[in-house]
């Protein structure tokens, strides 16, 4: 979704966006590659204002996603919700240091995003925020035991006998080692 700058000049506006994950290329790729299942459309409420030539976005994102557990691969449902703020400018302001010399700062260092002066692509901002909300290490439960590395059994559901069968030979040479005093 494009937010045209001329539509918000010198006033405040609010938007409610509800779009399918298919509208966001990065999220659609997660569905295709990573086994992610978005159970609801991405819902975004955005308040837009202009302050001194800077377009300020304050938003709230909400979506429900099903992600495989990182240990046992059992699907786990997460209700993701978060607030975000982003500032957009057409060109970077000139900043001077204490000595009066002009400083060269990037948009990122200033906490600003540049836009072409015509439109702001909200889709990019929304999908970035959703990716930031995704858990880095999704777990079905903190006490998840995972899968057996030998037979692949889900250790949360059934005991595995692989560990009992396998004897570690790493220290077998030290079996008869005695320390003399």
C-alpha positions as CSV (number, residue, x, y, z in Angstrom):
1,X,0.0,0.0,0.0
2,X,1.3,3.4,-1.0
3,X,0.7,6.4,1.3
4,X,0.8,9.5,-0.9
5,X,2.6,12.4,0.7
6,X,0.1,14.9,-0.7
7,X,-2.8,13.2,1.1
8,X,-1.3,13.8,4.5
9,X,0.4,17.2,4.2
10,X,-0.1,19.4,7.2
11,X,-2.7,17.3,8.9
12,X,-3.2,14.1,10.9
13,X,-4.8,10.9,9.6
14,X,-5.4,7.4,10.7
15,X,-5.5,4.3,8.7
16,X,-6.6,0.7,9.3
17,X,-4.9,-1.8,6.9
18,X,-5.8,-5.5,6.8
19,X,-4.0,-7.5,4.1
20,X,-3.3,-11.1,3.3
21,X,0.3,-12.2,3.8
22,X,0.4,-12.8,0.0
23,X,0.7,-9.0,-0.4
24,X,4.0,-8.9,1.4
25,X,6.8,-10.6,-0.6
26,X,9.1,-11.4,2.4
27,X,6.2,-12.9,4.5
28,X,5.0,-14.9,1.4
29,X,8.5,-16.3,1.1
30,X,8.5,-17.4,4.7
31,X,5.3,-19.3,4.1
32,X,6.7,-20.9,1.0
33,X,10.1,-21.8,2.5
34,X,9.9,-22.1,6.2
35,X,6.6,-23.8,7.1
36,X,5.1,-20.6,8.5
37,X,1.3,-20.5,8.4
38,X,-0.2,-17.1,8.9
39,X,-3.6,-17.8,10.5
40,X,-4.9,-14.2,10.2
41,X,-4.3,-11.4,7.8
42,X,-1.8,-8.8,8.9
43,X,-3.7,-6.0,10.7
44,X,-2.2,-2.6,11.0
45,X,-3.5,0.6,12.6
46,X,-1.4,3.6,11.6
47,X,-1.6,7.2,12.8
48,X,0.2,9.6,10.4
49,X,1.2,13.2,11.1
50,X,3.5,15.8,9.7
51,X,5.8,17.6,12.1
52,X,8.2,20.2,10.7
53,X,8.4,18.5,7.3
54,X,8.9,15.1,8.8
55,X,6.2,12.5,8.3
56,X,5.7,10.5,11.5
57,X,4.1,7.0,11.5
58,X,2.9,5.5,14.7
59,X,1.5,2.1,14.3
60,X,0.3,-1.1,15.9
61,X,0.6,-4.5,14.1
62,X,-1.2,-7.7,14.9
63,X,-1.1,-11.1,13.3
64,X,-1.4,-14.8,14.3
65,X,1.2,-17.2,13.0
66,X,1.8,-20.9,13.3
67,X,5.6,-21.8,13.4
68,X,7.2,-25.2,13.8
69,X,9.0,-25.7,17.2
70,X,12.7,-25.3,16.8
71,X,13.3,-28.5,18.8
72,X,10.6,-31.0,18.0
73,X,8.9,-29.4,14.9
74,X,5.4,-29.4,16.5
75,X,3.4,-26.4,15.2
76,X,3.1,-23.7,17.7
77,X,0.8,-20.7,17.5
78,X,2.0,-17.2,18.3
79,X,-0.1,-14.1,18.5
80,X,2.2,-11.4,17.4
81,X,1.5,-7.8,18.4
82,X,3.7,-4.7,18.6
83,X,3.9,-1.0,18.2
84,X,6.3,0.8,15.9
85,X,7.4,4.3,15.0
86,X,9.1,5.5,11.9
87,X,10.0,9.0,10.6
88,X,10.2,9.8,6.9
89,X,11.8,12.8,5.2
90,X,12.4,13.8,1.6
91,X,16.0,14.9,2.2
92,X,18.3,14.7,5.2
93,X,18.6,17.9,7.3
94,X,22.0,19.6,7.7
95,X,23.5,18.9,11.1
96,X,26.3,20.9,12.6
97,X,28.6,19.9,15.4
98,X,29.6,21.9,18.5
99,X,32.4,23.5,16.6
100,X,30.0,24.7,13.8
101,X,31.3,22.2,11.3
102,X,28.7,20.3,9.3
103,X,28.4,16.6,10.2
104,X,27.7,13.9,7.6
105,X,25.2,11.5,9.1
106,X,23.3,8.8,7.3
107,X,19.5,8.5,7.5
108,X,19.9,5.4,9.6
109,X,22.1,7.2,12.1
110,X,19.5,9.9,12.4
111,X,16.6,7.4,12.8
112,X,15.0,8.6,9.6
113,X,13.9,6.9,6.4
114,X,14.2,8.7,3.0
115,X,11.3,8.7,0.6
116,X,11.0,10.1,-2.9
117,X,8.6,12.9,-1.9
118,X,5.6,11.3,-3.6
119,X,4.7,8.2,-1.7
120,X,5.8,6.0,1.2
121,X,5.6,2.3,0.7
122,X,3.8,1.0,3.8
123,X,4.1,-2.6,2.7
124,X,7.9,-2.5,3.3
125,X,7.5,-1.0,6.7
126,X,4.8,-3.5,7.7
127,X,6.7,-6.6,6.6
128,X,9.8,-5.4,8.4
129,X,7.9,-5.0,11.6
130,X,6.3,-8.4,11.3
131,X,9.7,-10.0,10.7
132,X,11.0,-8.2,13.8
133,X,8.1,-9.6,15.9
134,X,8.8,-13.3,14.8
135,X,10.4,-15.3,17.6
136,X,14.1,-16.1,16.9
137,X,13.8,-19.5,18.5
138,X,10.2,-20.7,18.5
139,X,9.4,-23.4,21.0
140,X,6.2,-25.3,21.7
141,X,7.2,-25.3,25.4
142,X,10.3,-24.1,27.3
143,X,10.7,-27.7,28.6
144,X,10.6,-29.2,25.1
145,X,12.9,-32.2,24.8
146,X,13.2,-32.1,21.0
147,X,13.8,-35.0,18.7
148,X,16.3,-37.9,19.1
149,X,19.3,-37.3,16.9
150,X,19.5,-41.0,16.1
151,X,16.0,-42.2,15.4
152,X,14.0,-38.9,15.1
153,X,11.5,-39.8,17.8
154,X,9.7,-36.9,19.5
155,X,11.1,-37.1,23.1
156,X,8.1,-35.2,24.4
157,X,5.7,-38.1,23.3
158,X,7.8,-41.2,23.7
159,X,10.9,-42.4,25.4
160,X,13.8,-43.2,23.1
161,X,16.1,-46.3,23.6
162,X,18.9,-45.0,21.4
163,X,20.8,-43.4,24.2
164,X,20.7,-46.6,26.2
165,X,22.1,-48.7,23.3
166,X,24.9,-46.3,22.4
167,X,28.0,-46.3,24.7
168,X,30.4,-43.5,24.4
169,X,33.9,-44.6,23.6
170,X,35.5,-41.2,24.0
171,X,37.2,-42.0,27.3
172,X,37.5,-45.8,26.9
173,X,41.4,-45.6,26.8
174,X,41.3,-44.1,30.3
175,X,39.2,-46.9,31.8
176,X,42.1,-48.6,33.7
177,X,44.0,-45.4,34.4
178,X,45.1,-45.1,38.0
179,X,46.6,-42.0,39.6
180,X,49.6,-42.8,41.9
181,X,50.0,-40.7,45.0
